[in-house]
Amino acid sequence: MEGGAIPPEEAEPSSLASADLALAPREVAVGERLSKKLCHRLGSTYSASSERHVWADLTDILLHLIVALFSSFHDFLVVNSTCRAWRTALSSFPSIYSFIFPPLYVKIGVHYAHRHMGYFYTSTNPLSNFKWQLRDPAKTYLSRHCSAPRNTPYYVQYLGCSYGYFIFSCGEQCLLVDVYTSTMVKPPKFQRTYNSHIYYGFLMAPLSSPNSKMLLFSRKSMFQWQVGANSWTEHPLVCEHIHHAVSFKGQMFAIDCLRKLSTINLAPQLGMREVAVVWGEDMVNGLRKNPWLVVCGDMLLMVDISIFVNKPYVSDKRFRFEVFRLDLSAKPAKWAKVEKLENWALFVSIDKRSPAFSCMSPERWGGKSNCVYVPSASEDSDEPWIAVEFGQSMCSRTHPLSYILTGKRRNQNLWVLPSLVYGAGQ
């Protein structure tokens, strides 16, 4: 592997890059007062000389209570930078970060050497032309400007985003770029058969996790890389085009262009197995787009778009977001429609290869429950994302999200949780 942190571009003072320095002192001071009170109540031996040990001596139970108060990624940065003991403690329960604060919004910007050649998602420009901005929905005044490592002449294709890393391919070379730090990881080259185009890739666990693996998909093969290994393994594959994959309760689920659900198995050999799922009548009626899979607490959800005609006005085509929960307790399993997500908000990206997220109690940071957050297609909009309530009927001719239906405009922006969140301190 090769890698090195690439310093971000010059950003405004209130950037995410300096957020932990600019705003941390005030928040830490508040935390210190709280910590002193807690320590005073826990024992009578508290003294000024023990003040420097206050942070490190807090129990995991208290840390869990503090983590439960998080409302933004910035809160995580502040706590994670407090001391080594806290970083170690945070690494023991990283999975909850997927639910307690919203992901960062990634606005993609590409300097095109030949603008007529198309979007960044196709092999038209060097990786070094790739730039992006991170924005926090919970603290919209904070932002961070990033760029891909300099002097990287690879003409790349986007394969996905996983556990805080962009995944690109350049011929038989795969590249991973940390969305937050711009650090690049360069796995070994893989050998692909003739005319075997790689279209999707993802990590099965955080890059820092023991035995982490990465998978790449072509129409004929599935490639696996054990992180740190010197080679890839290839397994013949016969399946439809995979659109989206998520890890849920120790299993990797994937959904294809025909909306068939499968599990990806590593043992006894690398392969996929279709999950028998019953579709309800409410899933069959109406035209639908390709869905997203979203892990939401202890639920695996499928978010889909239903397209229908508002009778008797036949010309009034409308659409709405709907959500279904996978019920694995039923035999066979079934998709059960969820009428309302009581205390949750979901975040989806237009390109299904990018991850989708859920957030609990979004009102804590100014968000809305029972809503899905989608990148806006307008570059000039004051709000770069749009929140839509599940079940809300939208007109396909006038609603700003109607570009999802037409496919005429490809939105490159996405949502991400930085790699720092997964296994902090490891």
Phi, psi and omega per residue, in radians:
M1 nan 2.609 3.062
E2 -2.208 2.499 3.131
G3 -3.011 2.720 3.070
G4 -2.962 2.449 -3.101
A5 -1.196 2.277 3.111
I6 -1.816 2.102 -3.106
P7 -1.088 2.416 3.135
P8 -1.201 2.853 3.076
E9 -1.145 2.906 3.128
E10 -1.056 2.251 -3.102
A11 -2.159 2.865 3.111
E12 -1.143 2.770 -3.084
P13 -0.956 -0.604 -3.092
S14 -1.603 0.841 -3.115
S15 -1.657 2.791 3.058
L16 -1.099 -0.482 -3.137
A17 -1.093 -0.615 -3.125
S18 -1.891 0.141 -3.059
A19 -1.048 -0.706 -3.102
D20 -1.208 -0.364 3.113
L21 -1.629 -0.686 -3.038
A22 -1.301 -0.647 -3.026
L23 -1.930 -0.226 -3.067
A24 -1.088 -0.747 -3.069
P25 -0.948 -0.762 -3.122
R26 -1.123 -0.764 -3.098
E27 -1.239 -0.629 3.115
V28 -1.148 -0.651 3.123
A29 -1.064 -0.741 3.089
V30 -1.092 -0.736 3.134
G31 -1.114 -0.643 -3.141
E32 -1.136 -0.698 3.121
R33 -1.114 -0.729 3.108
L34 -1.123 -0.719 -3.118
S35 -1.122 -0.695 3.127
K36 -1.081 -0.735 3.132
K37 -1.109 -0.733 -3.135
L38 -1.125 -0.774 -3.115
C39 -1.171 -0.634 3.123
H40 -1.109 -0.643 3.130
R41 -1.307 -0.545 -3.090
L42 -1.348 -0.377 -3.134
G43 -2.902 2.695 -3.097
S44 -1.603 0.037 -3.073
T45 -1.626 0.121 -3.122
Y46 -1.101 2.352 3.102
S47 -2.531 2.967 -3.117
A48 -1.080 -0.562 -3.109
S49 -1.185 -0.387 -3.139
S50 -1.623 0.029 -3.081
E51 -1.036 -0.669 -3.094
R52 -1.210 -0.237 3.137
H53 -1.714 -0.011 -3.047
V54 -0.995 -0.833 -3.060
W55 -1.130 -0.847 -3.047
A56 -1.166 -0.478 -3.040
D57 -1.500 -0.109 3.121
L58 -1.125 2.423 -3.115
T59 -1.325 2.860 3.116
D60 -1.080 -0.541 3.123
I61 -1.088 -0.789 3.110
L62 -1.155 -0.644 3.110
L63 -1.127 -0.667 3.075
H64 -1.067 -0.693 3.119
L65 -1.143 -0.653 3.122
I66 -1.195 -0.793 3.141
V67 -1.041 -0.610 -3.140
A68 -1.111 -0.295 3.138
L69 -1.589 -0.073 -3.125
F70 -1.017 2.456 3.033
S71 -2.275 -0.003 -3.137
S72 -2.782 2.854 3.061
F73 -1.091 -0.550 3.103
H74 -1.070 -0.688 3.072
D75 -1.016 -0.717 3.102
F76 -1.078 -0.767 -3.140
L77 -1.040 -0.752 -3.115
V78 -1.081 -0.844 -3.104
V79 -1.203 -0.702 -3.104
N80 -1.153 -0.467 -3.112
S81 -1.621 0.060 -3.074
T82 -1.183 -0.913 -3.128
C83 -2.878 2.903 -3.108
R84 -1.113 -0.676 -3.130
A85 -1.059 -0.701 3.137
W86 -1.209 -0.700 3.116
R87 -1.067 -0.707 3.123
T88 -1.145 -0.728 -3.137
A89 -1.145 -0.712 3.142
L90 -1.095 -0.561 -3.106
S91 -1.205 -0.247 -3.113
S92 -1.451 -0.240 3.096
F93 -2.477 1.025 -3.087
P94 -1.320 -0.366 -3.009
S95 -1.131 -0.446 -3.078
I96 -1.237 -0.302 -3.123
Y97 -1.151 -0.343 3.110
S98 -1.185 -0.210 -3.002
F99 -2.146 -0.320 -2.964
I100 -1.678 -0.342 3.033
F101 -2.483 2.761 -3.029
P102 -1.267 2.703 3.043
P103 -1.225 2.906 3.060
L104 -1.454 2.546 3.093
Y105 -1.553 2.280 -3.122
V106 -1.929 1.984 3.068
K107 -1.702 2.043 -3.059
I108 -1.487 2.368 3.043
G109 -2.365 2.212 -3.109
V110 -2.167 2.269 3.015
H111 -1.484 1.922 -3.047
Y112 -1.550 2.173 3.040
A113 -1.251 -0.578 3.102
H114 -2.371 1.620 -2.990
R115 -1.107 -0.490 -3.110
H116 -1.254 -0.145 -3.048
M117 -1.473 -0.119 3.000
G118 1.991 -2.771 -3.013
Y119 -1.541 2.895 -3.125
F120 -1.147 -0.401 -3.077
Y121 -1.225 -0.194 3.039
T122 -1.894 2.825 -3.022
S123 -1.345 1.404 -3.073
T124 -2.211 -0.274 -3.047
N125 -2.508 2.685 3.091
P126 -1.128 2.601 3.102
L127 -1.031 -0.549 -3.098
S128 -1.130 -0.240 3.092
N129 -1.457 -0.085 -3.002
F130 -1.510 2.195 3.122
K131 -2.319 2.730 3.110
W132 -2.716 2.790 3.116
Q133 -2.126 2.367 3.093
L134 -1.806 2.304 3.097
R135 -2.273 2.482 -3.107
D136 -1.768 2.028 3.127
P137 -1.043 -0.458 -3.133
A138 -1.401 -0.412 3.136
K139 -2.445 1.393 -2.983
T140 -1.161 -0.264 3.125
Y141 -1.404 -0.117 3.109
L142 -1.738 2.431 3.076
S143 -2.646 2.872 3.134
R144 -2.511 2.239 3.117
H145 -1.728 2.273 -3.092
C146 -2.288 2.858 3.051
S147 -2.603 2.736 3.111
A148 -1.166 2.767 3.128
P149 -0.919 2.423 -3.138
R150 -1.250 2.786 3.094
N151 1.020 0.685 3.040
T152 -1.976 1.706 -3.009
P153 -1.390 0.072 -3.074
Y154 -1.065 2.273 2.986
Y155 -1.576 1.918 -2.856
V156 -1.991 2.828 2.996
Q157 -2.112 2.409 3.116
Y158 -1.295 2.276 3.120
L159 -1.954 -0.273 -3.113
G160 2.624 -3.102 3.100
C161 -2.423 2.272 -2.997
S162 -2.583 2.239 3.100
Y163 0.841 0.722 3.051
G164 1.505 0.185 -3.134
Y165 -2.147 2.298 2.869
F166 -1.212 2.476 3.087
I167 -2.098 2.180 -3.120
F168 -2.205 2.791 3.003
S169 -2.269 2.603 3.069
C170 -2.454 1.636 -3.038
G171 1.146 -2.053 3.124
E172 -1.751 0.221 3.131
Q173 -1.884 2.286 3.065
C174 -1.850 2.482 -3.130
L175 -2.285 2.429 3.051
L176 -2.075 2.286 -3.142
V177 -2.173 2.142 3.128
D178 -1.143 2.180 -3.058
V179 -1.139 -0.546 -3.053
Y180 -1.628 -0.680 -3.060
T181 -1.813 -0.234 -3.083
S182 1.248 0.103 3.094
T183 -1.091 2.412 -3.128
M184 -1.913 2.382 3.044
V185 -2.014 2.308 -3.051
K186 -2.083 1.670 3.082
P187 -1.138 2.931 3.065
P188 -1.152 2.808 3.106
K189 -1.236 2.657 3.073
F190 -2.005 2.700 3.135
Q191 -1.738 2.066 3.119
R192 -1.987 2.668 3.138
T193 -1.298 2.883 -3.103
Y194 -1.051 2.357 3.082
N195 1.064 0.562 3.103
S196 -1.853 1.580 -3.029
H197 -1.393 2.202 3.079
I198 -1.436 2.175 -3.072
Y199 -2.087 -0.202 -3.045
Y200 -2.698 2.520 3.089
G201 -2.676 2.622 3.099
F202 -2.801 2.784 3.035
L203 -1.557 2.484 3.114
M204 -1.538 -0.161 3.100
A205 -2.799 2.853 3.094
P206 -0.934 2.578 -3.091
L207 -1.042 -0.514 -3.107
S208 -1.456 -0.126 -3.090
S209 -1.333 2.571 3.053
P210 -1.072 2.433 3.097
N211 1.052 0.504 3.072
S212 -1.127 2.501 -3.131
K213 -2.266 2.678 3.098
M214 -2.155 2.436 -3.141
L215 -2.088 2.420 3.011
L216 -2.120 2.535 -3.075
F217 -2.147 2.337 2.860
S218 -2.110 3.122 -3.124
R219 -1.240 -0.355 -3.060
K220 -1.951 -0.306 -3.014
S221 -2.516 2.785 2.983
M222 -2.159 2.201 -3.101
F223 -1.856 2.426 -3.132
Q224 -2.193 2.337 3.057
W225 -2.145 2.106 2.983
Q226 -1.370 2.045 -3.050
V227 -0.958 2.199 -3.099
G228 1.750 -0.288 -3.138
A229 -1.344 2.908 -3.086
N230 -1.725 0.028 -3.101
S231 -2.696 2.962 3.108
W232 -1.892 2.742 2.957
T233 -1.980 2.524 -3.106
E234 -2.064 2.437 3.104
H235 -2.274 2.219 3.101
P236 -1.009 2.487 -3.046
L237 -2.461 2.312 3.048
V238 -2.143 1.809 -3.141
C239 -2.777 2.952 3.064
E240 -1.324 3.045 -3.120
H241 -1.132 2.047 3.131
I242 -1.313 2.291 -3.129
H243 -1.785 -0.635 -2.963
H244 -2.713 2.504 3.120
A245 -2.490 2.510 3.127
V246 -2.481 2.724 3.040
S247 -1.705 2.217 -3.077
F248 -2.483 2.057 3.093
K249 0.883 0.837 3.054
G250 1.422 0.026 3.106
Q251 -2.136 2.630 3.076
M252 -1.776 2.058 3.120
F253 -1.838 2.466 3.109
A254 -2.325 2.598 3.107
I255 -2.204 2.439 -3.056
D256 -1.879 -3.049 -3.053
C257 -1.182 -0.295 3.074
L258 -1.680 0.150 3.127
R259 1.139 0.462 3.027
K260 -1.480 2.373 -3.123
L261 -1.715 2.360 3.134
S262 -2.402 2.772 2.978
T263 -1.868 2.534 3.103
I264 -1.764 2.108 -3.063
N265 -1.920 2.442 3.104
L266 -1.723 -0.444 -3.090
A267 -2.266 2.569 0.023
P268 -1.258 -0.264 3.017
Q269 -2.587 2.807 -3.116
L270 -1.135 2.234 3.140
G271 -3.098 -3.132 -3.140
M272 -2.199 2.544 3.118
R273 -2.316 2.191 -3.127
E274 -1.217 2.433 3.093
V275 -1.681 2.182 3.114
A276 -1.274 1.999 -3.092
V277 -2.254 2.300 3.092
V278 -1.515 2.328 3.081
W279 -1.682 2.307 3.056
G280 -1.303 2.861 -3.132
E281 -1.079 -0.563 -3.125
D282 -1.251 -0.180 3.075
M283 -1.655 -0.318 -3.085
V284 -1.513 -0.647 -3.086
N285 -1.251 2.411 3.066
G286 1.529 2.700 3.066
L287 -1.354 2.596 -3.116
R288 -2.424 2.735 3.054
K289 -1.652 3.083 3.094
N290 -1.234 2.312 -2.990
P291 -1.528 2.966 3.002
W292 -1.864 2.608 2.927
L293 -1.810 2.343 -3.105
V294 -2.387 2.249 3.009
V295 -1.471 2.188 -3.069
C296 -2.314 1.637 -3.064
G297 1.108 -2.135 3.114
D298 -1.710 0.346 -3.141
M299 -2.042 2.528 2.930
L300 -1.836 2.047 -3.060
L301 -1.889 2.654 2.971
M302 -2.058 2.102 3.103
V303 -1.763 2.221 -3.089
D304 -2.338 2.847 3.083
I305 -1.957 2.130 3.106
S306 -1.732 2.274 3.139
I307 -1.940 2.234 -3.068
F308 -2.549 2.939 3.140
V309 -1.844 2.316 3.141
N310 -1.468 1.517 -3.112
K311 -1.138 2.574 0.063
P312 -1.509 0.120 -3.108
Y313 -1.503 1.514 -3.009
V314 -1.052 -0.550 -3.105
S315 -1.348 -0.156 -3.099
D316 -1.577 1.465 3.111
K317 -1.413 2.312 -3.091
R318 -2.271 2.871 3.125
F319 -2.547 2.827 3.124
R320 -2.730 2.702 3.055
F321 -1.508 2.358 3.077
E322 -2.251 2.715 -3.078
V323 -2.319 2.459 -3.117
F324 -2.285 2.524 -3.138
R325 -1.881 2.364 3.115
L326 -1.400 2.078 3.120
D327 -1.763 1.714 -3.121
L328 -1.449 -0.162 3.124
S329 -1.308 -0.407 3.113
A330 -1.385 2.633 3.120
K331 -2.169 1.883 -0.048
P332 -1.267 2.981 3.124
A333 -1.107 2.761 -3.130
K334 -2.524 2.738 3.020
W335 -1.612 2.115 3.139
A336 -1.905 2.240 -3.110
K337 -1.186 2.383 3.083
V338 -1.815 2.027 -3.086
E339 -1.275 -0.563 -3.100
K340 -2.709 2.291 3.029
L341 -1.569 1.677 -2.921
E342 -0.943 -0.869 -2.966
N343 -2.280 0.551 -3.053
W344 -2.317 2.677 2.952
A345 -2.235 2.559 -3.135
L346 -2.039 2.679 -3.113
F347 -2.279 2.072 -3.118
V348 -2.182 2.623 3.067
S349 -1.893 2.641 -3.065
I350 -1.151 -0.742 3.055
D351 -1.327 2.030 -3.026
K352 -1.167 -0.263 3.107
R353 -1.288 -0.251 3.067
S354 -1.504 2.663 -3.036
P355 -1.296 2.765 3.028
A356 -2.040 2.631 -3.025
F357 -2.350 2.848 3.000
S358 -2.215 2.740 3.130
C359 -2.496 2.282 -3.124
M360 -1.571 2.492 3.108
S361 0.913 1.014 -3.086
P362 -1.116 -0.331 3.128
E363 -1.073 -0.370 -3.139
R364 -1.085 -0.530 3.139
W365 -1.961 0.224 3.093
G366 1.681 0.165 3.121
G367 -1.559 -2.981 -3.090
K368 -2.257 2.387 3.068
S369 -1.334 2.812 3.112
N370 1.031 0.563 -3.138
C371 -2.238 2.709 3.005
V372 -1.982 2.319 -3.129
Y373 -1.760 2.194 -3.044
V374 -2.250 2.406 3.079
P375 -1.009 2.413 3.093
S376 -1.373 2.625 3.116
A377 -1.496 -0.218 -3.078
S378 -1.532 2.153 3.108
E379 -1.289 -0.386 -3.056
D380 -1.689 -0.043 -3.077
S381 -1.202 2.473 3.065
D382 -1.172 -0.498 3.106
E383 -1.858 1.914 -3.093
P384 -1.262 -0.208 3.095
W385 -2.282 2.789 -3.119
I386 -2.160 2.315 3.086
A387 -1.753 2.195 -3.121
V388 -2.183 2.326 3.125
E389 -1.318 2.454 3.109
F390 -1.084 2.335 -3.120
G391 1.527 -0.142 -3.132
Q392 -1.218 2.230 -3.136
S393 -1.405 2.291 -3.116
M394 -2.223 2.471 -3.133
C395 -1.411 2.247 -3.094
S396 -1.222 -0.281 -3.117
R397 -1.586 -0.441 -2.992
T398 -2.143 -0.362 -3.043
H399 -1.286 2.437 -3.103
P400 -1.099 -0.305 3.109
L401 -1.626 0.113 -3.110
S402 -1.144 -0.280 3.110
Y403 -1.092 -0.376 3.088
I404 -1.077 -0.590 -3.075
L405 -1.406 -0.666 -3.025
T406 -1.375 -0.592 -3.083
G407 1.263 0.146 -3.114
K408 -1.325 -0.418 -3.125
R409 -2.171 2.156 -3.099
R410 -1.650 2.020 -3.124
N411 -1.582 2.114 -3.056
Q412 -1.575 -0.245 -3.039
N413 -1.265 2.725 -3.029
L414 -2.681 3.121 3.082
W415 -1.974 2.608 -3.123
V416 -2.713 2.565 2.866
L417 -1.829 2.169 -3.100
P418 -1.028 2.714 -3.112
S419 -1.070 -0.405 3.107
L420 -1.000 -0.517 -3.082
V421 -1.232 -0.532 -3.054
Y422 -1.632 1.890 3.100
G423 1.202 0.810 -3.139
A424 -1.016 2.396 3.071
G425 1.480 -0.042 3.140
Q426 -1.359 nan nan
